[in-house]
Amino acid sequence: MQPNQPTHAEAQARTKADLPPYSPARRSTSVIAQVRGLRYHIRSWGSPEAVSPGRPPLVMLHGWMDVAASFQFVVDALQTERYVLAPDWRGFGLTQSPGLDTYWFPDYLADLDALLDQLLPGQTIDLLGHSMGGNVAMFYAGVRSQRVRRLINLEGFGLPDSHPEQAPKRYAKWLDELKQPVELRSYDSLQAVADRLCKTNPLLRRDRADWLAPHWAQQAHDGRWEILGDPVHKRINPVLYRREEALACWQQISAPVLWAEGDQTDLKKFWGDRYPRADFEARLATVKQLERHVLSPAGHMLHHDQPEALARHIEAFLERR
């Protein structure tokens, strides 16, 4: 660190002092639906009256250990009125946990399919997903290609390829993890939750972190603040990720696809050498109609880091004839 250069904590404190509290430009409402036996919470912006053949509902899917409210900053930055729906995935946010000891990826597809059938029956949608939500969106747009008009993937890279010989150790690890309790760290205040958000993502503005904190955590009976995510999400999944199966679904996507990523995202931070960038580029090359953008400065949470720039790309992509 150079002399007189502020520490991260000092910079955040200074930023907080300079910025007024974040005030959403577009207020959301909560929709509750019974989906496959679970009480699902869906955040809704805008009105169904804004829907037209050229402007269908926009459905946003959040990532792992995130919540639907995470998209507030992008929704605020949109220049056009759209009807937007964003569910909290099972076991995240205000959606009920299934009470099981393992989460299964196909359940996200089934939940999305059931949600659309219930809330938007027979309607074509524009679909956006971030990270894990981007992976769900890519699978869904291949499996239900007739439902998706346009697809936006925000850093939904997928996972490193696996091999059958990995299965014995993977199952053994899963069985061992089932015998151990899992928990998430709690915090003594909302400020501490916001501090955690800023520490995880140094590009996150403090006013946005303060706004997100009460949506990302809730106060427990003992007064501490707990993350709105089922700790069971931390357990390993025994089912191997198969690259060829994923690509078979990606190749069935008929919708134009917008891929957006941050210039500071590094795959090695997630998976080391197990998932080379060249592997991902080969996967992305299988998408038939692809538009790409890199946002700067931005990391994995690009919808927090550059919501205005991202909103411009989203709108241009969705409005293009």
C-alpha positions, -999 to +999 in steps of 0.1 A: +000+000+000+013+035-009+018+061+019-015+079+028-035+055+006-068+047+024-075+012+036-106-006+022-125+001+054-116+038+052-126+041+016-159+024+023-165+047+053-157+078+031-180+065+003-208+060+028-204+095+041-206+109+005-236+090-006-272+093+005-292+061+013-301+042-018-337+048-029-352+025-055-366+043-086-390+014-092-407-002-062-412-039-062-441-060-048-441-095-035-459-123-051-464-156-032-471-188-051-473-225-042-447-242-064-441-280-062-451-281-025-430-250-016-441-214-007-423-194-033-415-157-031-413-137-064-404-101-066-423-082-092-417-048-109-440-030-133-474-040-146-486-069-168-501-041-189-466-033-201-465-067-219-467-067-256-456-092-284-424-072-288-419-067-250-428-099-232-423-104-194-386-103-183-378-131-158-346-127-138-329-156-121-304-149-093-273-169-084-261-190-056-263-174-021-281-144-036-317-132-037-341-117-062-337-082-047-302-083-061-316-071-094-330-039-080-302-017-093-305-030-129-343-027-129-339+009-117-315+016-145-339+004-173-352+033-194-383+014-207-412+002-186-412-036-184-430-062-164-402-080-145-404-111-123-376-125-102-381-155-079-361-163-048-349-198-055-359-226-032-340-222+001-330-186-007-345-153+003-381-156+014-388-188-005-393-219+016-366-245+020-376-281+010-362-294+043-340-320+025-303-327+030-293-320-006-303-296-034-306-310-069-300-289-100-330-303-120-353-289-093-345-254-103-356-262-139-388-278-126-395-248-103-390-223-131-413-243-154-440-245-128-437-208-119-441-198-155-471-221-160-487-206-130-478-169-133-474-165-171-494-194-186-487-198-223-466-167-226-432-163-242-407-146-220-373-129-221-351-147-196-320-134-177-299-154-153-268-146-132-242-172-123-261-203-111-292-186-125-275-182-158-268-219-159-305-227-152-315-202-179-292-219-205-306-253-197-342-241-197-339-222-230-326-254-246-352-277-231-381-252-234-369-233-264-404-223-275-409-204-242-379-181-245-377-152-270-344-137-258-318-150-233-293-131-212-265-149-194-246-130-168-215-151-160-233-184-159-201-203-169-213-237-160-189-261-141-157-279-149-163-311-168-162-343-148-152-379-155-169-412-145-138-422-124-145-393-101-178-408-090-167-431-061-148-403-043-176-378-050-203-401-035-181-409-005-175-372+001-212-365-001-220-393+024-194-379+048-208-344+045-243-357+053-230-367+087-218-332+096-240-302+105-238-272+082-243-236+092-238-201+079-221-173+098-244-148+115-238-111+121-244-088+151-259-059+130-271-049+096-240-028+092-219-059+097-239-076+069-233-047+046-196-048+056-195-085+045-211-076+012-185-049+006-157-072+016-168-099-008-172-074-036-150-043-032-166-027-062-200-026-045-211+009-036-217+013+001-252+028-003-262-003-024-247-026+002-267-009+029-299-013+009-292-050+001-283-060+036-319-063+050-329-082+018-300-106+021-304-113+058-330-112+085-329-108+123-333-140+143-349-144+177-315-139+194-311-105+177-284-116+153-287-113+116-288-145+096-282-149+058-314-158+039-299-190+025-303-226+036-269-238+049-276-271+031-267-253-001-230-256+010-231-294+007-215-311-023-238-325-050-230-362-056-242-360-092-213-352-116-216-323-140-213-336-175-201-310-201-215-330-231-250-331-215-249-294-208-239-287-244-266-309-258-291-286-241-272-254-251-272-264-287-310-265-287-313-229-277-331-211-306-333-176-289-306-150-295-282-149-265-265-120-248-234-129-228-221-103-204-191-106-180-169-084-158-134-075-169-121-085-134-136-120-134-111-148-134-122-184-137-092-195-118-105-179-086-134-203-088-119-235-101-081-232-104-069-251-134-099-274-136-118-252-159-096-234-185-110-204-202-105-221-235-129-248-224-156-222-217-150-204-250-155-237-268-188-242-250-200-207-258-191-212-295-219-238-297-245-210-291-261-202-325-268-165-321-245-148-296-238-112-286-210-105-261-201-076-238-174-070-212-182-044-185-155-024-167-147-021-139-168-051-129-164-085-113-187-115-110-215-094-095-216-072-125-253-063-120-241-046-087-209-031-101-222-017-134-260-017-134-264+013-156-241+000-184-256-035-181-292-021-184-282-003-216-269-035-231-300-054-219-324-029-234-306-026-267-306-064-270-342-069-260-355-041-282-336-050-313-358-063-341 
